[in-house]
């Protein structure tokens, strides 16, 4: 997965920077599962700012903390926040599930 963020360089100029997701370590995958378990308990009408922060944490983990949550929030448009978070979750789930499928086949 790739993401492009609008960041501000040291001269105050806005630049676009592309990031590529990293291969997750087991501990990072465990952190993602913990966040997803927490979010699964939240009712839709109770969804809060903290829950969005949790989703963004998944994005930063997927990208190996190459950028902060604040850089993510400042670097994307509001309407893109949740779709990017959903794509990140699908990316993590898809790669793990495909590997698990390989194990089951063998």
N, C-alpha and C positions, 0 to 999 in steps of 0.2 A: 504494500500500500504506500502511496505517496501523498503528501500534503504540502500545499504551498501557503505560507504565512506571510502577511505584510508586517515587516518588522522595521524598527527605526535603528539606523546605524549610529556609530559614535558621533557623527557629525549632525545628527538630527534629521537625516534624509530617510524617507520611507523607501524600503527595498523589499522585494519579494524574494523569499528564500524557500527552496524546496527541501523537504526532508523525506527520508525513506525509512519505513518501519524496519525494526531489527528482529532477529531471531530471539525469541523469548527463552529465558532460563526458567527452570522449574519453579524457583521461588517467586519469580514475577508472575508466572501463571497462577500460582497459589494466591497471590495478592489480588489478581483479577477475579478469581472465583469468590474470594471473600467479599469483594465489592459487589459482585453480581448477586450473591446471596443476600446481602444487606438490601440491595435495591428491589429484589423480588418480593420483599415484605412490605414495600411501600404501595399504598393504594394510589391510583392515578390522581385522584383529587387532592391527595396529600403531598404530591411531588413538590420538592422544595429546592431552594438554591443549593443547599448542601448535597442534594441528590445529583444536581447538574455538576457540581464540583467532583463528585464521585465518578461520574461518567467521563469527565475530562481527565481525571486521574488515569483511567484506563487508556485513554489516548496517549497521554505522556508516557505511560509504561510501554505501550506498543512501539513507541518511537525511541525507546531507550533513554528517556529524559533528555533528549537533544534540545528541548525547549521546555519552558515552565508553563504551568497552567495560566499564569498571567499573560505570557507571550501568546499562548493559544487564543485566549479571550480577546486580546488586543489585535490579533492577526487574522481573524476570520469575521465574517459578517454574522449577525445574530441568527439569520435564517439557516446558516450552515452549521451551527454548533451541534444540534441534535442529529442531523443526518451524518455528520462526520463521526460522532460518537457511536452511532448505530453501525456504521461501516467498520469502525475499529473493532467492535464486539464481534461482528460477523467474520472479520479477518482472523481474529484469535480463535474463535470457535471452529471455523472452517479448517484451519491448518492443523489444529489438534485432532479434530474428528477424522480428518483424512488419514492421519498417522495411526489413530486407534483402529480405523478400518483395516489398514494394512496389517496390524497386529492380529486382529480377529481372523483375517483370511489365512494367516500362517499357522 
